[in-house]
Amino acid sequence: MAATTGALEVPHEPAGDVVSGTPTVGVVELGTFKGVELGVWEITPGVVRDVEADEVFVVLEGEGTVRFEDGSEVELAPGSIVRLHEGERTEWTIRTRLRKVYLA
């Protein structure tokens, strides 16, 4: 059994490009279920660009916005459910530390 309530893995720079601020990310990988990776991921305030993998996530806490190449945006807040597609280019603007549970 795996559970997490405190700090995630040692914070490190995001994999994507930092646009502004000094965001850090942390992750706890909870394993796989029928070939799907499960985990908890968080990021501190700032703006980063990324190229996405196939993923579905639910925001547990925090606030921000994900902007897609086509100009569409998704507001992130606790309870938001988002589907990302492999290869999508995104820009994440994080206003308060954001934590999500993901399936990828």
C-alpha positions as CSV (number, residue, x, y, z in Angstrom):
1,M,0.0,0.0,0.0
2,A,1.3,3.5,-0.9
3,A,0.0,6.7,0.6
4,T,1.2,10.3,0.7
5,T,0.2,13.3,2.7
6,G,3.4,15.3,3.1
7,A,6.1,16.6,0.9
8,L,6.7,14.9,-2.4
9,E,10.1,13.8,-3.8
10,V,12.9,16.3,-3.5
11,P,11.8,19.3,-5.5
12,H,13.5,19.9,-8.8
13,E,13.2,22.1,-11.9
14,P,10.3,21.3,-14.2
15,A,11.1,19.1,-17.3
16,G,9.7,21.9,-19.6
17,D,11.0,25.4,-20.2
18,V,10.7,27.9,-17.3
19,V,9.1,31.1,-18.7
20,S,9.0,33.0,-15.4
21,G,9.4,32.6,-11.7
22,T,11.4,29.7,-10.1
23,P,8.9,26.8,-10.0
24,T,9.9,23.5,-8.7
25,V,8.1,20.1,-9.1
26,G,7.8,17.0,-7.0
27,V,6.4,13.6,-7.7
28,V,5.4,10.4,-6.0
29,E,4.9,7.5,-8.4
30,L,2.3,5.1,-6.9
31,G,2.9,2.3,-9.4
32,T,0.9,1.0,-12.3
33,F,-2.6,-0.5,-12.7
34,K,-3.2,-2.5,-15.8
35,G,-0.4,-0.7,-17.6
36,V,-1.4,2.8,-16.5
37,E,1.1,4.8,-14.5
38,L,-0.4,6.4,-11.3
39,G,1.1,9.2,-9.2
40,V,0.8,12.5,-7.4
41,W,2.6,15.5,-8.9
42,E,2.9,19.1,-7.7
43,I,4.4,22.4,-9.0
44,T,5.0,25.7,-7.2
45,P,4.1,29.1,-8.6
46,G,5.6,30.2,-11.9
47,V,5.1,29.7,-15.7
48,V,6.4,26.7,-17.6
49,R,6.0,25.4,-21.2
50,D,5.8,21.7,-21.8
51,V,5.1,19.0,-24.4
52,E,2.5,16.6,-22.9
53,A,2.2,12.9,-22.7
54,D,-1.2,11.1,-22.7
55,E,-2.6,11.8,-19.3
56,V,-5.8,12.4,-17.3
57,F,-5.5,14.2,-14.0
58,V,-7.6,15.6,-11.1
59,V,-6.4,18.7,-9.3
60,L,-6.3,18.1,-5.5
61,E,-5.2,21.6,-4.5
62,G,-3.9,24.9,-5.9
63,E,-4.8,27.2,-8.8
64,G,-3.5,27.9,-12.2
65,T,-4.2,27.9,-15.9
66,V,-3.1,25.6,-18.8
67,R,-3.0,27.3,-22.2
68,F,-2.9,25.1,-25.3
69,E,-1.3,25.9,-28.7
70,D,-4.7,26.6,-30.2
71,G,-5.3,29.4,-27.7
72,S,-7.8,27.5,-25.6
73,E,-7.4,27.5,-21.8
74,V,-8.4,25.3,-18.9
75,E,-8.7,26.9,-15.4
76,L,-7.2,24.6,-12.7
77,A,-8.7,24.4,-9.2
78,P,-9.5,21.6,-6.8
79,G,-11.7,19.1,-8.5
80,S,-10.8,20.1,-12.1
81,I,-10.4,17.1,-14.4
82,V,-8.2,17.5,-17.4
83,R,-7.3,15.2,-20.4
84,L,-4.0,15.9,-22.1
85,H,-2.9,14.3,-25.4
86,E,0.6,13.2,-26.3
87,G,2.5,15.9,-28.2
88,E,0.3,18.8,-27.1
89,R,2.3,22.0,-26.4
90,T,1.1,23.8,-23.3
91,E,1.9,26.7,-21.0
92,W,1.2,26.3,-17.3
93,T,0.7,29.4,-15.3
94,I,0.6,28.4,-11.6
95,R,-0.7,30.9,-9.1
96,T,-0.6,28.7,-5.9
97,R,1.1,25.4,-5.3
98,L,-0.8,22.9,-7.4
99,R,-1.0,19.2,-6.6
100,K,-2.7,16.7,-8.9
101,V,-3.2,12.9,-9.1
102,Y,-2.5,11.6,-12.5
103,L,-3.0,8.6,-14.8
104,A,-0.6,8.4,-17.7
